[in-house]
Amino acid sequence: MLCVDRENSIKQILYKQNSVTVSELSCMFGVSGETIRRDLQRISAEDPMIVRVHGGAYRATPDGEAPYNFRQSSMIDEKKRIAARCFQEIEEGDFLFLDSSTTTLYLSKLIATSGLELTVMTNSLGVLNELCASDSVRIIALGGRYTDRSHSFVGHSTLAELSGLFAGKAFVSCSGLDMTFGLTHSDEEEAAIRSAMLRNSKERYVLIDSKKFGRCKTHGIMSMDDVNAVFTDAAPDEHWLSFFKEHEARLIVCK
């Protein structure tokens, strides 16, 4: 198959299923992963709606987020490292907020098999599915309108329920961390829920991959002044280290 024909086929796949991985395309077309990465680089350069990311590409949606299934299956090692380090902060008897991010989903997998007596409050369908078989975890499911884009429950009823709930620790992610505006997110409803979880917690933990440092999305979640710790997969530059020190937030690089 000619290169141009393969690239046209890849475009059709992306516009049909919204995301694709390098390994899937390599197997499909019988070429190396490096060849596919070059194809995706050219496609993304020509089409602003196609976003090239580590391990594949996706078609941009109005909120700017990659499709949920793609996010869940990407950067797995990094998310597992962050989740494993965050788990060390959890103690017997804790009351926890877990958001609907895919990184927090990996934390819920560890909680489910830990045997710890915990109470978990979440709006995430994925987290609920992970924890429902555990005999030691008490689950409080935050209801509302289900949205497939984040496999979660959102809306006014979710926020109303959250307003009367409080936790010792909240584990929350975001789409971007900006030095001026703090934690930001691409989805307005999810941003509101994550903000409420953090506000109603004594200890506030942020789980974020290093690629999100310096990104600013549309909707604010919380100032860095109110965050206790940030867990990430790789150390940022000195400018960011000074930023965390200034805001008295622990930066924990999960190796």
N, C-alpha and C positions, 0 to 999 in steps of 0.2 A: 504494500500500500504506500502511495506517495505521502510525503509529509503533509502536504496541504489537505489531502483527503482525510488523513488521520485527525488533523486539527479540527476540521469541519465536523467530523463525527464526535469528537470530544465536546465541542460546543453544543451539539444537539443533545448529548447526554446531560450536560450541565443545565440546560434550559428545561429539560424534562424532569430531572430528579434533584436539581438544586445544588448537589455536592457530589464529589467523587474523590477517591484517594489515588495516590500514585500507584500503589500496589494493584488496585483493581484495574486501572488502565493498562498497566504493564502486562498483566495476565491476559486481558481482553485483546490487546493488539499484538502480543508476542514480541514486544521490544523491551529494552532495558529501562529501569527506573530513571536513569539519567536522561534518556531520550524523552520520556514523558515529562520530566521536569522542565526540559527546554521547551517542549510543546506548550506547557501551561504558562511558562514565562512569556512566550510570544502572544498567546491568547489573552492573557491578562493585560498586556501592554496595549493591545488593540481594542479591547472591550472593557470599559470602566466598571461594568456590572459584574465582571468576573474577578474574584479576589484570590490571589495566590497565597497560600499559607503553608506552613510546615506539614508535609505529608499529603498535600492535595490542593484542591481549590473548591470554591463555592460561589454560587450566584448571589450577589448582594440582595437582601430584602429591604423593605422600607425602613426597618429599625436598625439596619446595618449589622445585624448579628448573623453568624453562620447558623445553618439549620441545627437543631438540637442534636439529632443523631450523629451529625458530623462532629460537633463539639465533644460529644460523649466519647467518641472513638479516637480523638486526636490528643496528642501530648499525654498519653496515658502514664508513661513513666514519671513525668514531672508531677502530674496530679496525684499519683500514688505517694510520691515522696512528701509532698505538701500535706496530704491527708495523714500520713503516718506520723509526721512531726506534730500536727495539730492534735492528734489523738493523745499525745503525751500530756496535754493540758487538761484532759478530762479526768474527773475523779468520781468515785462512787457517790451516788446520791445527787449528782448535778442535774440542774434544770437547764436545758439547752434550746436555743433557736438554731435551726439549720435552714438555709435558704434553698432556692431551686437551682443553684449552679451545678454544673457537672463536676467541679472539683469537690464540692461538698458531698455530692453523691458518693464519691470514693471514701469519704470520711464515714458516711453512714454504713458502708460495707464493713468497716472495722468495728464500729459500734455494735452492729448486729451479731457479731460472733465473739464479742468481748466477755459477755456474761456480767457486765457491770449493771447495777440497778440504777437506771437513769430515767429521766422524763425528757422526751424530745418533742418540740413543737415545730411544725413545718408546714409549708404550703406546697411542697414538692411531691408529686405522684411517685417519682422514682425513689425518693427517700422512704416514703410510706411503704412501698413494695419491698424495699430492703429490710425494713425493721419489723414488718407485721408478723413474721414468724418467730421473733425473739420473745422468750418468756420473761426476760429481765427488763425490757424497755417498755415504759409506759408512753403511749403515743397520743399526742393531741394534734389532730389534723385540722388545719385551718381551711375552712370551706370557702366557697366563692365560685366564680365563673372559671371553668377550665379553659386553658389555652394550650394548644398543641405546640406553639412556638417555643415554650419553655417547659412543657410537661408539668404545669403547675396551676394553682388556683389563685386568681387575682380579682381585684375589684373592691368596691366599697364595703361589701360584707366581710371580705378578708381583713381589711384594715380595721373595721369596727370590732371584729373579734380580737385582733391583735392589741387593740388599745387597752384591753383589760387583762392582758397576759404579761408576765414578767419572768425573766430568766437570769441565771447567774452568769451565763456565757452565751454569746452569739457568734456563730461562724458564718461569715457572709463573703461573697465575692462581688466583683463589679467588672464593667467593661473597660474602665480606664481610671488611672490615678494621675491627677493633675496637681502641680505644685500650688496653683492658685485656688482651684475650686475643690480640691480633695477627691473623694470617691465619686465617680460619675458612672452613669449607666445609659445604655441606648434605648431601653424600654421604660416608659414612664410608669406603668403600673408596677413592674418589678422593682423599680427604684424606690417607689413609695413604701413597698412592703419591706425591703431591706433596710431602709431608713428607720422604719418603726421597730424592727427587730433590734437594731443597734441601740436606739434610744431607750428601749425597755430592758436593757441588759446591763449588768454591773461591769462585766468584762467584755470588750469588743474586739474580736479577732477578724482580720481580713485575709482571705486566701486569694492570691493573684499571681499569675505567671508573669515572668519578667518582661515579656513583650508588651504588657499593658502599661508599664511605666511611661509617663509622658503623654499618654492619650487622654483626650478630654471629650466625653460624650455629652449628649444633650441634657440629660436629667441628673441633678445632683442627689447624692445619697447622704453624705456627712462630711464635715470638715475633718482633717487629719488631727486636729487638736483633741478630738474625742475618741480616738482609736488607741487601744492598748498595744496591739502588736500586728505586724504584717508578716505573713508567711509567703515566701516566694521560692522559685526554683533556682535562681541564679542571682549573684550579687550585682546591684546596679553600680553606676559610677560614683565618684566621690561627691558629686553635686547632690545626688540623692541621699547618700549617707549623712551628709550635713543636714539635709531637709528632715530626715527622720529624727536626728538628734535634737534639732531645734523644736520639733513638735513632741518630743518626749515619748515617741512610739518605738517599741522594740522592733528591729528588723531581723527576722529569722530566716536564714537561707537554708533550705532543706536539701541536704545532699544525700 
